[in-house]
Amino acid sequence: MVATSSLERLRETNRRAITTLLAAEGPMSRADLVRGTGLSRTTVSSLVGDLIASGHIVETADRGRPHKGGSGRPPLLVALAVQSGGVAGVDIGHGHVRVAVADRGGTVLAEETVTIDVDPDGQAALDHAAQMVHRVLGDAGVPAEDLRAVGMCVPAPLDRRSTRVRTGILPGWREVSPADELRRRLGVPVFADNDANLGAIAEVGHGAAKGATDVIYVKVASGLGAGIVLGGRLHRGTTGMAGELGHVQVVEDGQVCRCGNRGCLETLVSASRLIGVLQPAYDGELTVERALELETAGDAGVRRVLSDAGRAVGRALADLCNNLNPEVVVIGGSLGASPALREAVRRAVDRYAQPDTAAALRVVPGLLGKRASVVGAVSLANAKVTA
């Protein structure tokens, strides 16, 4: 009896792995599910049969490509069965709140973004987010009672054991559990993660790293963070602190960082710091958007500052690549669109990483831009409610 119960629990865990992957990445072949979950071909075939029989997934009319460019008949794809109701994604950044409402297939039906300083008061920011969810549900034509789950990101690491913000990165959120607080306001399950992790989920499922299994997503914006995908699964670490690239110490006696340490990489390459370096050389207020326009126009000063930032990021990233040996590094965030920054990251990785590691690596811009985190939040909500 005990052995049977243990086997059934294992089988249920494996079923969730398949449905979670399909929720994040959309239709996939059975071979793709084998690679993405790490399960055996026999196990995947059996579980897919069970899930089709139970109505959780369906075979689609579409076919994929033969694996590795083969010339055989393309494989049939399977996908989650479209179910009733909707989900919401909430992206809370240091200076904005973005909300998207989507159907159970992940198609965004309505979206809204407002500019707001969320750092000083977490409770007020969550009040605002809850009001936005109700408003965007109305825009999407989804009744509030049909909302199944909410995925949510915050620009700080969350302690996996307590689900609380434990660092000083968000001063007005310390000891707040964002998921619990938003759940209390909305009355539906809420699942929270940090912005870089959800950006990684989005770019692997729908963006520049689609189909890759070992990925580092680097978000360069008001802060600096990384989301790490290993073997097709997000790696959060024991307490949820994996990927805090911005808090690698690069200057022993450097500027005090908002995390409480000194000389963190983030103090050199955050958007506010780079704009502050550039501002004295330009008339009028300089913004990230304006700086990127100047770069496109060939401005030497902007290119130099962004290249210096990319070199610093790439130097720290090279050590991480040596340890993880990823196939893709995706550069996202508000500064991820900068060719100068991205090219400097590539050169630094080539110089400081092991040659074989660097040669196997692609450094690419994110395809989802500023929407990566909210797309990842929608994927998280769909994956959780499906599981």
N, C-alpha and C positions, 0 to 999 in steps of 0.2 A: 504494500500500500504506500509506504513512504517513498520507495523507489519510483512508483508510478506517478505520485504527486510531484516529485522532483523533476521527472522527465516532462510532465505537462507544463510545469512552470518554465522550464527551459524552452519548450516549444512556443509558449506564449511570448516569451522574451524575444525569440527569433522572429515571430510574426510581427511584433512591434518594430523590430529593426527594419523589416521589409516595408511596412506601411509608412514608417517615418521617412525612409529614403525616398519613397515614391512621392510623399507629400512635399519634400524639399526639392526634388529634381524633376518631377513630372514623369511622363511615360518612359519606361526603360525595358530593355530586353532582359530575359532571364540571365543571360551571361553578364550583363551589366550589374544585375542584383548580386550575383556571385562575387564580382570584384568589389562592389561597394559595401557589402556587408561582411565579407570574409567568410561566409558560410559555404559549405560544400555545394556542388552542383545538385547532388541528390536531395539535400535538405531544402534548397531553394525550390526545386521542382515540386517537392511534396507540399511545402507550405503555400506556394502559389496556387496549387490545386485546391487546397483547403480554403484559401481566401477568395478564390473565384466562386467556389461552391457556397460560401457564406454571404456572398454579395458585396464584400469589402473592396475587391478589385475586379477589373474587367479586362479582357483582351481588346485591344483597339484595332481599328481597320488599318492603321498606319504600320509601316514596317521600318525598322532601323537599318543601319548600314552593316554590312558584313564586318566582323571584327578584324581590325588591322588591315583593312583594305582588301579582304578576301573577295573572291568572285562568286561565292555561293549565294543561295537564296537569302535575302535579308530576313532577319528574325522578326517574329511578331513581338509587339510591345504590349506591356501590361500597364495599367494606370489605376489610380484610385477611382472607385465609383463616385460620381458626383452626388453628394448628399445635400439635403436641405439645410437652410440656415446660412449664416455668414460668420466671418471672423474679422477681427480688427488688429492692425499693427500700430503701435504707438512708439514713435522715435523721440526721445527726450534728449536734446543736445544742450550744451552750455548756454546757447543763445537762441534756441528755437524749440517748438513742439510740432511734430508732424504726425498726422493721423491718417491712416488709410483703412478703408473697409473693403473686404474682398469676399468673393464667394468661396465655397469649399474646394473649388478647383484652383484657387490662388489668383484668379483674375480680379484686379483692383477695379472696384465699381465707383469709388469716389475718394477724394483725397484733399487734405487741407493742411496748410503750414502757417504758423504764426511766429513772429519774432517776440521772444520773451526771455528775460534773464532768470533761469531756473535755479541757479546755484544757491542764492541766499535762503530760500524757503521751499523745502521739498513738499510740504503739505499743500501750499498754495499752488505749486506747479502741478501737483496731482489733481487738485480740484479743477484746474484749467484743462488738463488732459481729459478728465472724465466728461466735462461739458463738451469738449470737441468731439469725443467719441459719439455722444448722442446726436450732435449736429450732423456729423458726417454719415451716421446711420440713416438719418432722414434724407440727406442728399443722395445716398445710394439706393433708397427705397427698400431698406432692410428693416423690418420692425425690430424694436429693441428686444422683444421676447425671442427673436430668432438668432440673436447673437450667441454663438456657442463658446467662444474663447477669445482671449486677447493675448497677443505677443507684445512684449515691451522691451525697449532697450534704454539703458542709462549710460552716461559717459563716465563710468567708474566701475571698478571691479566689484562684484557681489560675492560675499562669503557664501560658498556652496552649502555650508552646514546650517547657517541661520537665515539665508537669503537677504541679509542686511548689508547696507553700505557701511564698511568698517574703516575706510581710509578718509583722509582729510581732503581728497580731491574734490568732493562736493561738500563744502562746509555746512550747508543747511540741510543735509540729508543724513548726517552721521547717525547710525543706529536705526535708520528708517528701513523697513522692508517694503520696497516699491510695489512688488507684486501683491502683497497682503493689503496694502493701503488702497491700491486701485481696484482690487477685487471687492473690497468693502464698499467702494463708491459705485461700482457697476453691477455687482451681484452675479458675476460670471467668473469662471476660472481665468486667472491671469498668470502668465509665465514670463519671467524677466531674465535678461542676460545683459552683458555689456555691449556697447555699440560695435566694437571691433569684431567680437564673436558673431554677431548677427550680420555684419557686413561680409564676413567670410562665408556664412551659410548662403547668403544671397548670391555672391559672385560664383560660388561653386555650383549652386543650383540653377542659376539663371543668367550668369554673366560671363566674365572673362576667363574663369577657370572651370567652366562647365565640362564635366567628364573627367577632371583631374581628381586624384585621390590624396595627394600630399601637397598641401598648399599653405602658404603664409599670406594672409591678407594684412596689409599695413595701411592704417588710416592716419593720414597726415592732415591735421586740421587744427582746431583750437588746442588739441592735445595730440599725443602720439600713442597709438596702441596697435597691437597685432592680434589677429584671430588665427588660430592654428588648426588645420584639418590634417589628420594623420589617418591613413588607411580608409579615407572616406568619412571619418567621424570627427566631430569637433572635439578638440582636446582642451579641457578647462583647467586641469591640474587638481591637486588635492583640495585646495580651498577656493578655487576659482580665480587664482592670480596668474595663470599661465598667459604669456603673451604681453606682459607689461614692458614692452620694448622701450617706451618713453622714459622709464624709470631705471634704466641702466645708467650707472654713474660713469660719466665720461670726463669730468673735471673734478679732481678731488676736493678742491676748495672753491668750487663754483657757486653760482647763485643758489639761494635756497629755493627748493621746488615746493609746489603746493602739496606734494605728498609728505613733506617733512624732511626729506633728505636734501643733500647739496649736490650740485653739479650733474643733475639728471639730464639725459639727452633732450628731453622735452623742453628744458629751459633754453636750449639753443635753437630748436627747430619749430616751435609752435608758431601758428599763424600770427598771433599777436606780437611775438618777439620779432619775426621777420618783417612785419609791417612797420614795427617800431624802428628797426634798423634802416629801412628804406625811406621813411616819412620825411626826414630832414632834407632830402634831395629833391623833393617834389612839392609843387604848389597844390593847394587843396588837399582835402582828406583822401588818403590812400586806403583802399580796401583790398581784400584778396581778389575780388573780381577785377578791379582796376589793374592790379599788379599782373594778373594773368593776361589781360589785354595788352599791357605794355610789353610783356614777354613775347607775345605773338607778333607785335610790331617790331621786335628786334632790339628792345631796350637793353643795353649792355649791363647797366647797374642791377636791374631786376634779375637778369639771367645769372649774374655773378652770385648774388645772394641766394637764389634758389639752388644753384649748383653747389654752393657751400653746404647748404642744408641737406641736399641729397647725398653728398659725400659723407656727412656725419651719420645719416641714417644708414647708408650702405655699409659703413664700417662696423656698426653694431649688428646689422642684419647678417653680415658675413659669418660672424661667430654662430649665430642661430642656424644659419644654413649648414654650416659644418656639422652641427649636432643633429639636425633633422633631415638633411638631404632632400629638400622638397623639389617638385618638378616645376612649380609655378610660384612666383611672387607677384601678387596683385597690389598695385599702388592705388589706393583710394583716398577718400576724404576731399575736402575743398581744394587742397593743393595737389591732389593726385593727378590732376589734368595737366600739370606743368611738365612739358618735355624736358626742360633743363634739369629739374629735380629728378625725374625718372632716369634720365641718361646718366646722371652723376651716381645714382644708386647702383645702376648696372656696372659702371666702371669701378666703383669701390668694391662691389662683390667680386668682380673679376680679379681685383688686385689682392684682396685679403682672404677670400675663401679658398679652400683646397681646389686645385685646377679641375679635377674631375667633377667636384660638386658644382662649381661655377658653370662648367660646360654643359651639364645636364639641366640647367635652370633657365627658365624663361622669366623675364621681368616685363610685366605688361600693365597698361593702365586699366583701372576698373571700368566696366561698361555701364554700371548703374549710377555712378556719380553720387550726388548727395542723397539719392533715394535708396542706397544700398541697405542702410540700417532698417528702414521701414519695410522694405521688401523682405529682409531677413526676419523681421518681427512677424509679418504675415505668415511666412513659411513655418516659423516656430509654432504659432497658434494652430495652424492646420495640422502640423505633425503631432502636436500634443492631443488635440481633440480626436484625431484619427486613432492614435495609439490607445 
